[in-house]
Amino acid sequence: MRNKAVTILILADQPEMALRLLESFRPNTGRISELTTIYGFLGRFYEVGGGELELVAAPTNSDLPSLFDLLTGGVAGYIVAVDCCAEDSLSNVRAGLDFWELISAAPRIVALLNYKEAGAIDRLQLRSRLKLSADDQMVPLPEGQLRPAILQLLKIILTTQNVD
């Protein structure tokens, strides 16, 4: 490990959803570590294109000591997974967002799961119910695959770093 890995946090109301998304990410090239504990959460290390990526899966209501360790380690960005068919979980997701907005200025993406299902909340309703700003990007995840959200978030992170 030559350089520090870029750390991306995957947050979901249900821990198994965050883990499922983590497991769905398989780059075409490079090396992938076994599932391991990172800052007290489950995650993987990826060596891709000469760089390192660290994905960490956590529930939106994670405990503060573990999050503090993760934040001091340097979270580059985070992905908030939302199940568009689980309307009853939106208040928990919003509470998690409130917490994360207080403790981290890292860029984020809102990743949409089950957005094509019958009864799914549409994007406008979701944006309103979660009180998202116009700057919050919503990325649909076809077939629950994390790749589109990771790529979009990395673009934002790289753009932000180049501006600073």
C-alpha positions in Angstrom: 0.0 0.0 0.0 1.8 3.0 -1.3 -0.8 5.8 -1.0 -3.6 6.2 1.4 -6.8 4.6 0.1 -9.8 6.7 -0.9 -12.4 5.8 1.7 -16.1 5.7 0.7 -18.8 4.9 3.3 -22.0 3.1 2.2 -24.8 4.0 4.6 -28.2 2.3 4.6 -31.1 2.1 7.0 -30.7 -1.7 7.0 -27.2 -2.9 7.6 -27.7 -5.9 5.3 -28.6 -3.5 2.4 -25.3 -1.7 2.9 -23.4 -5.0 2.9 -25.3 -6.2 -0.2 -24.3 -3.1 -2.1 -20.7 -3.5 -1.0 -20.8 -7.1 -2.2 -22.2 -6.0 -5.6 -19.2 -3.8 -6.4 -16.7 -5.8 -8.5 -14.3 -3.8 -10.7 -13.3 -5.3 -14.0 -9.6 -5.1 -13.2 -7.4 -4.9 -10.1 -7.5 -6.8 -6.8 -10.2 -7.1 -4.2 -9.6 -8.1 -0.6 -11.7 -10.5 1.4 -14.5 -9.0 3.4 -12.8 -7.6 6.5 -13.3 -5.3 9.4 -12.5 -1.6 8.8 -12.9 0.9 11.6 -15.3 -1.6 13.3 -17.5 -2.0 10.2 -17.4 -4.6 7.3 -15.6 -3.5 4.2 -13.2 -4.3 1.4 -10.1 -2.9 -0.1 -9.7 -2.6 -3.9 -6.6 -1.9 -5.9 -7.8 -0.4 -9.1 -5.7 1.5 -11.7 -2.7 2.1 -9.5 -4.8 3.5 -6.7 -6.6 2.1 -3.6 -10.3 2.3 -2.8 -11.7 1.3 0.6 -15.5 0.7 0.8 -17.1 0.5 4.2 -20.7 -0.6 4.9 -22.5 0.8 7.9 -26.1 1.5 9.1 -27.2 5.1 9.0 -27.5 5.0 12.8 -24.0 3.8 13.5 -22.5 4.3 17.0 -20.4 7.4 17.4 -17.0 5.9 18.6 -16.8 3.8 15.4 -17.8 6.7 13.2 -15.2 8.9 14.9 -12.5 6.5 14.1 -13.7 6.3 10.5 -13.9 10.1 10.2 -10.5 10.7 11.6 -9.2 8.2 9.1 -10.6 10.4 6.3 -13.8 9.6 4.6 -13.6 11.0 1.0 -17.4 10.6 0.5 -20.4 8.6 1.3 -23.3 6.9 -0.4 -26.7 6.8 1.2 -28.8 3.9 0.0 -32.6 4.4 -0.1 -35.1 1.7 -0.9 -37.8 3.5 -2.9 -40.3 0.8 -1.9 -39.7 1.2 1.9 -41.6 4.5 2.6 -41.7 3.7 6.3 -37.9 3.9 6.5 -37.6 7.4 5.1 -37.8 9.0 8.6 -34.8 6.9 9.7 -32.9 7.8 6.6 -33.6 11.5 7.2 -32.4 11.2 10.8 -29.2 9.6 9.5 -28.7 12.4 7.0 -29.2 15.0 9.8 -26.5 13.3 11.8 -24.1 13.0 8.8 -24.7 16.6 7.8 -23.5 17.7 11.3 -20.4 15.5 11.4 -19.1 15.4 7.8 -18.8 17.8 4.9 -17.7 15.0 2.6 -19.6 14.8 -0.7 -22.5 12.4 -0.9 -24.7 10.5 -3.4 -28.2 9.3 -2.7 -28.4 5.8 -4.3 -31.9 4.6 -5.3 -32.8 1.0 -5.0 -36.1 -0.6 -6.3 -37.0 2.6 -8.1 -38.8 0.9 -10.9 -41.0 -1.3 -8.7 -44.7 -0.9 -8.4 -45.4 1.4 -5.5 -42.0 3.0 -5.5 -41.7 6.6 -4.4 -40.8 8.8 -7.3 -37.7 10.9 -7.3 -39.5 14.2 -6.7 -41.4 12.9 -3.7 -38.3 11.3 -2.3 -36.3 14.5 -2.7 -39.1 16.3 -0.8 -39.5 13.7 1.9 -35.8 13.5 2.6 -35.4 17.3 2.4 -32.6 17.0 -0.1 -31.0 20.1 -1.5 -30.7 20.8 -5.2 -27.0 19.8 -4.9 -27.8 16.3 -3.7 -27.4 13.9 -6.6 -29.7 10.9 -6.8 -28.3 8.0 -8.7 -30.5 5.0 -9.6 -28.8 1.6 -9.1 -30.0 -0.7 -11.8 -30.4 -4.3 -10.4 -29.0 -3.0 -7.0 -25.5 -2.7 -8.5 -23.3 -0.1 -6.7 -21.0 0.8 -9.6 -23.0 3.8 -11.0 -23.0 5.5 -7.5 -19.3 4.8 -6.9 -18.3 6.3 -10.3 -20.5 9.4 -9.8 -19.2 9.9 -6.3 -15.5 9.5 -7.4 -16.1 12.2 -10.1 -17.4 14.6 -7.5 -14.5 13.8 -5.1 -12.0 14.4 -7.8 -13.6 17.6 -9.0 -13.8 18.9 -5.4 -10.1 18.0 -4.8 -9.0 19.8 -8.0 -10.9 22.9 -7.0 -9.2 23.1 -3.6 
